[in-house]
Amino acid sequence: MPLKGRVFSGMRPTGRLHLGNYLGALQNWVELQKDYQCIYCAVDVHALTTMKPQEKAELKPNIREMVIDWLAAGVDPQQSIVFVQSHVPEVMVLNTLLSMITPLGWLLRVPTFKEKVRQMEETEETVSYGLVGYPVLMTADIILYKADTVPVGEDQLPHLELAREIVRRFNFWYGETFPEPQGKLTEAPLILGLDGKQKMSKSLDNHVELAASPDETRKRTLTAFTDPQRLRRSDPGRPWVCNVYTLHKYFNPAGAQVVYDECTTARRGCVDCKGHLAQAVNTYLAPFRECRREYEANPSLVDAVLADGAHRAAAIARETIREVKERMGLL
């Protein structure tokens, strides 16, 4: 069956991934390989927009840990192109050229930019040019490889629409060159962290790493908050407000109905429920962790995947840059 198109997606290298990353994005990446030519990128240049200089030593180890998680989860470097953003420098060339046609007003209106500035407590005097231009670099990432499909959650649609506007302007001024990237809305669930209140996040320390040991997984899971109104073991629970039950539906789907029934009739306590979840997560992730150990024991395999990915990506990128320069009168 012919492939439907070319997908581009990237992740900022923050190190080992957690359950929320897996359910929200990585699982979908693996599925997309069945129908699309996929290009998956560790966007290290993007990471520099918010990284403190003293954190630079973490960048390379974080890339390696993240890519190992991708491979262990089923991203296939034979089917997909897997590489590091900065290893194909043509993206910086295209970023510069696109910045010549992108109005500043477009960038300042992006809601996520304003939110990021607030989070970082930046001002007009301190916010970096790179942070303002983040959507231009994101656009360059996508269209450098002539990708026509981008898996996104609804919160990312403003960035993608801006990418489409930049493409439309380039094509109007210089002739049809790039496909307008279409968003492929993913059913990415909002996975709450162990605190039961906020999205699972490493920075909030409310996460469970995919690569955690079975013992670490159990210890972390036992700290999870459950139904705040269930004060005694004999009280019936409300699984529909409990994130532990939500995770059961993903990692223990065959037993989720039993969990629901026993919780609502007080036949199962919260501690037992969390213990059963930890067991289900460990069983589910056992093949992933075994594969991950193989990559950890053979770092040259990861290096080879990234080198081959960069080589394959660069072949596409060079041709795109040649075409763009020709269109813009630079050749």
Summary of the structure (lengths in Angstrom):
residues: 331
radius of gyration: 22.0
end to end distance: 38.9
largest distance: 76.9
contacts: 1006
relative contact order: 0.14
helix: 58%
strand: 8%
